Amino acid sequence: MTEVWLEVHLLLTDQQRGNVPLILQEIVKYCADELKSRKMRKTFHYFFEPRIDGRPGFEILFRIEVMDYVDLNDVEKIITARINQYTNLIDGVLIKRNYHGEVNDYGEDGWELAKLFFEIGSEIAIGMFSENFRKGRKFNVGKFVHCFLNQQGVDEEIFHANALIGRAMINLGVTSMTQEVEERVRKILERVLNEWRRARIEFL
């Protein structure tokens, strides 16, 4: 059966970046919780992405997987009504219905787990952004990434080194190691090393 999703593109300018915690709390989390309490959604997640309209800035891509028996129009009305209360926080919004999941890329079993992973990742990130969320010193990105990689049994140093190079290639739009990639990686490493030289270290 084809999955039914609603994609909400919350468009922001770079100057509105400071609004992100409030948007996540008052729009994304509120709508996700409201739809869950009404038994209207299966899963949700969000990602930060380049703006779908191609303009400068970024967007919060908020995805909601809707229950099979729910009218998508009803879900959109709930979300739109909430967004309309916070239009001062964003630059615009686009709502689309042409996303149907990524089961072909993740596999049937893999996609079910991936959706759960994306949802708990969204919940954790919203908690990190929230001042009222009760969190301890180990509730941080570094700790969660370490634990996940540990569960895979990978060499974390090699993983992060490969990830840095791979991400640099993606950002530069190339598919092989070039001098530009090497220079970008070296600059990033030098900047990070300088930050660590000044830091007081506490390993959790």
Secondary structure as GFF3:
##gff-version 3
##sequence-region A 1 204
A	DSSP	beta_strand	5	12	.	.	.	ID=ss1
A	DSSP	three_ten_helix	14	19	.	.	.	ID=ss2
A	DSSP	alpha_helix	20	23	.	.	.	ID=ss3
A	DSSP	pi_helix	24	29	.	.	.	ID=ss4
A	DSSP	alpha_helix	30	37	.	.	.	ID=ss5
A	DSSP	beta_strand	41	49	.	.	.	ID=ss6
A	DSSP	beta_strand	58	66	.	.	.	ID=ss7
A	DSSP	alpha_helix	72	83	.	.	.	ID=ss8
A	DSSP	three_ten_helix	87	89	.	.	.	ID=ss9
A	DSSP	beta_strand	92	96	.	.	.	ID=ss10
A	DSSP	alpha_helix	103	106	.	.	.	ID=ss11
A	DSSP	alpha_helix	108	129	.	.	.	ID=ss12
A	DSSP	alpha_helix	141	152	.	.	.	ID=ss13
A	DSSP	alpha_helix	156	172	.	.	.	ID=ss14
A	DSSP	alpha_helix	179	198	.	.	.	ID=ss15
###
